[in-house]
Amino acid sequence: MLPLVFLMANYLLSNSTGQSGSHFGLSQIWGRLSSKHLWSYLLSTKSLMYFTDYHLIITRLMLVMLGALFIATLYSRIRQRRIVSKENQFLLIFAIVTAIYFIMPSDMMSGGWINDRINLFVFPLLLPFLQQDFHRYIKRGLVIVMVTFALAHLALSCRYYYPWDKIMKEYTSATKMIEKNKAVLGLHGDRFPGVKEVPPFTHNEFVEPFTQITSYYCLGNGGVDLVNYEAKYNYFPVNWKDERPGIIDYIVTWKLGETQPPAYNLQTDYDLIHSTENLKLYRHKTGGSSRTKNDQ
């Protein structure tokens, strides 16, 4: 854990943008430790949520079971006076990682949502600390409950995967039409799945799968996805230009309908080369060949 602590300290002290600015101090740490949002996110294990609120039911039941085992373990260790043991070291590690979860950035800032990733490791680190010498019937019951939770979580996800897969196939239906070394821009009227076939399982709060889906149009052809927002931040290895090129070779639109973005003359400067019910692919009429050297 020690290298991770040094990395965290270096990040917090040296980063000059976002939440971890030059005025980072104890007041900010206390503000995060007392944040209702961060506590709610941690105790609901929302990092395990994908598309729907129904995942919350499973994760909260799982947390109740974990809490019961934690209390039983503490009672057993105190009763047996096993204060110093190898298993108890994991409780200390759990506490350290939990503190790191609260301290690290938790929003779309520089290095945003680092704590969202840390949240995945918090409760698994507690598992080695928990008591395991239960009666065999209790052990079997716990295994059955855990397997049931896992299967239910998987079933909810799979229920959503099928209609979402059809949407993804529609969005990426024109990837082979992109020429090499071109700039591609995605414009979205709706960043959410919008699965109409399964409304009880549709939830628009937790995921935006189309935020960077345009990157599929740049795989293997040397293209550049202009919606790759990470390139704007200082934690990205390479920073691209601050401004978009004068000519954008291809524009991919999703669920824009008849709405035409005023910043791009799609009707006059672009040819519509592919369309589906929700997707349209436009190519600049110059084909990108008339770019000036300054735009390249």
C-alpha positions as CSV (number, residue, x, y, z in Angstrom):
1,M,0.0,0.0,0.0
2,L,2.9,2.4,0.6
3,P,3.7,3.1,-3.1
4,L,0.0,4.0,-3.6
5,V,0.1,6.5,-0.7
6,F,3.1,8.2,-2.2
7,L,1.4,8.4,-5.7
8,M,-1.7,9.8,-4.1
9,A,0.3,12.5,-2.2
10,N,2.3,13.4,-5.3
11,Y,-0.9,13.8,-7.3
12,L,-2.7,15.9,-4.7
13,L,0.3,18.2,-4.2
14,S,1.4,18.7,-7.8
15,N,-1.9,18.8,-9.8
16,S,-3.0,22.3,-10.5
17,T,-6.4,21.7,-12.1
18,G,-9.8,20.4,-11.1
19,Q,-10.6,19.4,-7.5
20,S,-7.0,18.9,-6.6
21,G,-5.8,22.5,-7.0
22,S,-3.1,24.4,-5.3
23,H,-5.4,25.2,-2.3
24,F,-5.9,21.6,-1.4
25,G,-5.9,21.1,2.3
26,L,-7.6,19.7,5.4
27,S,-10.8,21.6,4.8
28,Q,-11.2,19.9,1.4
29,I,-10.4,16.5,2.9
30,W,-13.0,17.1,5.6
31,G,-15.5,18.2,3.0
32,R,-15.1,14.9,1.1
33,L,-15.2,12.8,4.3
34,S,-18.5,14.3,5.2
35,S,-19.9,14.3,1.7
36,K,-23.4,12.6,1.6
37,H,-22.9,11.8,-2.1
38,L,-19.7,10.0,-1.6
39,W,-21.1,8.0,1.4
40,S,-24.2,7.1,-0.6
41,Y,-22.1,6.0,-3.6
42,L,-19.8,3.9,-1.4
43,L,-22.6,2.2,0.7
44,S,-24.7,1.5,-2.5
45,T,-21.6,0.2,-4.4
46,K,-22.8,2.1,-7.4
47,S,-19.6,1.3,-9.2
48,L,-21.3,-2.1,-9.8
49,M,-24.4,-0.5,-11.3
50,Y,-24.8,-0.5,-15.1
51,F,-28.1,0.4,-16.5
52,T,-30.9,0.3,-14.0
53,D,-31.9,1.0,-10.4
54,Y,-32.6,-2.7,-10.0
55,H,-28.9,-3.3,-9.5
56,L,-29.2,-1.2,-6.3
57,I,-31.5,-3.8,-4.8
58,I,-28.8,-6.5,-5.2
59,T,-25.9,-4.4,-4.2
60,R,-27.6,-3.2,-1.0
61,L,-28.6,-6.7,0.0
62,M,-25.1,-7.8,-0.6
63,L,-23.9,-4.9,1.6
64,V,-26.3,-6.0,4.4
65,M,-24.9,-9.5,4.3
66,L,-21.3,-8.1,4.4
67,G,-22.2,-5.9,7.3
68,A,-23.7,-8.8,9.3
69,L,-20.5,-10.8,8.7
70,F,-18.4,-7.8,9.7
71,I,-20.3,-7.4,13.0
72,A,-20.1,-11.2,13.7
73,T,-16.4,-11.1,13.0
74,L,-15.7,-8.2,15.3
75,Y,-17.7,-9.8,18.1
76,S,-15.8,-13.1,17.7
77,R,-12.4,-11.5,17.6
78,I,-13.1,-9.4,20.7
79,R,-14.6,-12.3,22.5
80,Q,-11.6,-14.5,21.7
81,R,-9.2,-11.6,22.4
82,R,-7.6,-12.0,18.9
83,I,-6.8,-8.3,18.6
84,V,-3.4,-8.9,16.9
85,S,-3.6,-11.4,14.0
86,K,-2.7,-11.6,10.3
87,E,-6.4,-11.3,9.3
88,N,-6.7,-8.0,11.2
89,Q,-4.1,-6.4,8.9
90,F,-6.7,-6.4,6.2
91,L,-9.0,-4.3,8.3
92,L,-6.3,-1.6,8.4
93,I,-5.8,-1.9,4.6
94,F,-9.6,-1.6,4.2
95,A,-9.5,1.6,6.3
96,I,-6.6,3.1,4.3
97,V,-8.2,2.4,0.9
98,T,-11.6,3.8,2.2
99,A,-9.8,7.0,3.2
100,I,-8.1,7.2,-0.2
101,Y,-11.6,6.7,-1.8
102,F,-12.8,9.9,-0.1
103,I,-9.7,12.0,-0.7
104,M,-9.3,11.3,-4.5
105,P,-11.2,13.2,-7.1
106,S,-14.9,12.3,-7.5
107,D,-16.1,14.3,-10.5
108,M,-15.3,15.2,-14.1
109,M,-12.2,17.1,-13.2
110,S,-8.5,16.5,-13.8
111,G,-8.1,12.8,-13.2
112,G,-11.8,12.6,-12.6
113,W,-13.6,9.7,-10.9
114,I,-10.5,8.1,-9.6
115,N,-12.4,7.2,-6.5
116,D,-15.0,5.5,-8.7
117,R,-12.3,2.9,-9.6
118,I,-11.0,2.7,-6.0
119,N,-14.6,1.9,-4.9
120,L,-14.3,-1.4,-6.7
121,F,-11.5,-2.6,-4.4
122,V,-12.8,-1.3,-1.0
123,F,-15.1,-4.2,0.0
124,P,-13.1,-7.0,-1.6
125,L,-10.2,-6.0,0.6
126,L,-12.4,-6.5,3.7
127,L,-13.2,-10.1,2.8
128,P,-10.0,-11.7,4.1
129,F,-10.7,-10.1,7.5
130,L,-14.1,-11.7,7.8
131,Q,-14.6,-14.8,10.0
132,Q,-14.7,-18.1,8.1
133,D,-15.0,-20.7,10.8
134,F,-18.8,-20.9,10.7
135,H,-20.9,-24.0,10.9
136,R,-20.9,-25.9,7.6
137,Y,-24.6,-25.2,7.1
138,I,-24.0,-21.4,7.6
139,K,-21.2,-21.6,5.1
140,R,-23.3,-23.3,2.5
141,G,-26.1,-20.8,3.0
142,L,-23.7,-17.9,2.5
143,V,-22.3,-19.4,-0.6
144,I,-25.9,-20.0,-2.0
145,V,-26.8,-16.3,-1.2
146,M,-23.6,-14.9,-2.8
147,V,-24.1,-17.1,-6.0
148,T,-27.7,-16.0,-6.1
149,F,-26.7,-12.3,-5.9
150,A,-24.1,-12.8,-8.6
151,L,-26.5,-14.6,-11.0
152,A,-29.3,-12.0,-10.4
153,H,-26.8,-9.1,-11.2
154,L,-25.7,-10.9,-14.3
155,A,-29.3,-11.6,-15.4
156,L,-30.2,-8.0,-15.1
157,S,-27.2,-7.0,-17.2
158,C,-27.8,-9.6,-19.9
159,R,-31.5,-8.6,-20.1
160,Y,-30.2,-5.2,-21.2
161,Y,-27.3,-6.4,-23.4
162,Y,-29.4,-7.8,-26.2
163,P,-31.4,-4.6,-27.2
164,W,-28.3,-2.5,-26.5
165,D,-26.2,-4.7,-28.8
166,K,-28.6,-4.0,-31.7
167,I,-28.3,-0.2,-31.0
168,M,-24.5,-0.5,-31.0
169,K,-24.5,-2.4,-34.3
170,E,-26.6,0.3,-35.9
171,Y,-24.3,3.1,-34.6
172,T,-21.2,1.3,-35.9
173,S,-22.7,0.2,-39.2
174,A,-20.6,2.7,-41.3
175,T,-17.2,2.3,-39.7
176,K,-15.8,0.7,-42.9
177,M,-16.6,3.8,-44.9
178,I,-14.0,6.0,-43.2
179,E,-10.8,6.7,-45.1
180,K,-7.4,6.6,-43.5
181,N,-6.0,9.4,-41.4
182,K,-9.2,11.4,-41.2
183,A,-10.9,13.5,-38.4
184,V,-14.3,12.2,-37.2
185,L,-16.8,14.1,-35.1
186,G,-19.8,12.6,-33.4
187,L,-22.9,14.7,-32.7
188,H,-25.5,13.1,-30.4
189,G,-29.1,14.0,-29.8
190,D,-29.2,11.3,-27.1
191,R,-26.2,9.8,-25.4
192,F,-28.2,7.2,-23.5
193,P,-29.2,3.7,-24.6
194,G,-32.9,4.5,-25.1
195,V,-34.0,0.9,-25.2
196,K,-37.7,1.1,-25.9
197,E,-38.3,-2.6,-26.0
198,V,-37.6,-3.0,-22.2
199,P,-38.8,0.2,-20.5
200,P,-38.7,-1.3,-17.0
201,F,-35.0,-1.8,-17.4
202,T,-34.2,1.5,-19.0
203,H,-32.5,4.1,-16.8
204,N,-30.7,7.2,-18.1
205,E,-28.8,8.3,-15.0
206,F,-25.8,6.0,-14.7
207,V,-24.3,5.4,-18.1
208,E,-23.8,7.3,-21.4
209,P,-22.6,4.6,-23.7
210,F,-22.4,6.9,-26.7
211,T,-20.1,9.4,-25.2
212,Q,-17.1,7.9,-27.0
213,I,-18.6,5.4,-29.3
214,T,-17.4,7.5,-32.3
215,S,-14.0,6.1,-31.5
216,Y,-15.0,2.9,-33.3
217,Y,-14.9,4.9,-36.5
218,C,-11.2,5.5,-35.9
219,L,-10.0,2.0,-35.2
220,G,-7.3,0.7,-37.5
221,N,-7.4,3.6,-39.9
222,G,-5.3,6.3,-38.2
223,G,-8.4,8.5,-37.7
224,V,-8.8,11.0,-34.8
225,D,-12.0,11.1,-32.8
226,L,-12.6,14.7,-31.9
227,V,-14.9,13.8,-29.1
228,N,-12.1,12.2,-27.1
229,Y,-12.4,14.5,-24.1
230,E,-9.5,12.9,-22.2
231,A,-7.0,14.5,-24.5
232,K,-8.0,17.9,-23.0
233,Y,-6.8,17.1,-19.5
234,N,-3.2,17.1,-18.2
235,Y,-3.3,13.5,-17.0
236,F,-3.5,12.3,-20.6
237,P,-0.1,11.3,-22.0
238,V,-0.4,13.4,-25.1
239,N,-2.4,16.6,-25.5
240,W,-3.8,17.2,-28.9
241,K,-4.6,20.6,-30.4
242,D,-6.9,22.9,-28.4
243,E,-9.1,23.7,-31.4
244,R,-10.7,21.5,-33.9
245,P,-9.4,21.6,-37.5
246,G,-10.9,23.9,-40.0
247,I,-12.3,21.0,-42.0
248,I,-13.8,18.0,-40.3
249,D,-13.6,15.1,-42.8
250,Y,-16.5,13.0,-41.4
251,I,-19.4,13.9,-39.1
252,V,-21.5,11.1,-37.4
253,T,-24.9,12.2,-36.1
254,W,-27.1,10.1,-33.8
255,K,-30.8,10.8,-33.2
256,L,-30.6,14.5,-34.3
257,G,-33.8,14.1,-36.4
258,E,-34.2,17.2,-38.6
259,T,-32.1,19.3,-36.2
260,Q,-29.0,20.7,-38.0
261,P,-26.2,21.9,-35.8
262,P,-25.6,25.6,-36.6
263,A,-21.8,25.3,-36.3
264,Y,-21.6,22.8,-39.2
265,N,-23.2,23.3,-42.6
266,L,-24.2,19.7,-43.2
267,Q,-26.5,20.4,-46.1
268,T,-24.1,22.6,-48.1
269,D,-20.6,21.4,-47.1
270,Y,-21.2,17.7,-46.6
271,D,-22.6,14.7,-48.5
272,L,-24.8,12.2,-46.8
273,I,-23.1,8.8,-47.6
274,H,-24.9,6.5,-45.1
275,S,-28.1,6.6,-43.0
276,T,-30.2,4.4,-40.9
277,E,-33.2,5.1,-38.6
278,N,-31.1,7.0,-36.1
279,L,-27.6,7.3,-37.7
280,K,-26.3,9.5,-40.4
281,L,-22.7,9.7,-41.7
282,Y,-21.6,12.9,-43.6
283,R,-18.4,13.3,-45.6
284,H,-17.0,16.7,-46.3
285,K,-17.3,17.5,-50.0
286,T,-13.6,18.1,-50.4
287,G,-12.9,14.6,-49.1
288,G,-10.3,16.2,-46.9
289,S,-7.9,16.5,-49.8
290,S,-8.0,20.3,-49.9
291,R,-6.7,20.8,-46.4
292,T,-4.1,23.4,-45.9
293,K,-0.8,22.4,-44.2
294,N,-1.8,24.4,-41.2
295,D,-4.9,22.3,-40.7
296,Q,-3.0,19.0,-40.9
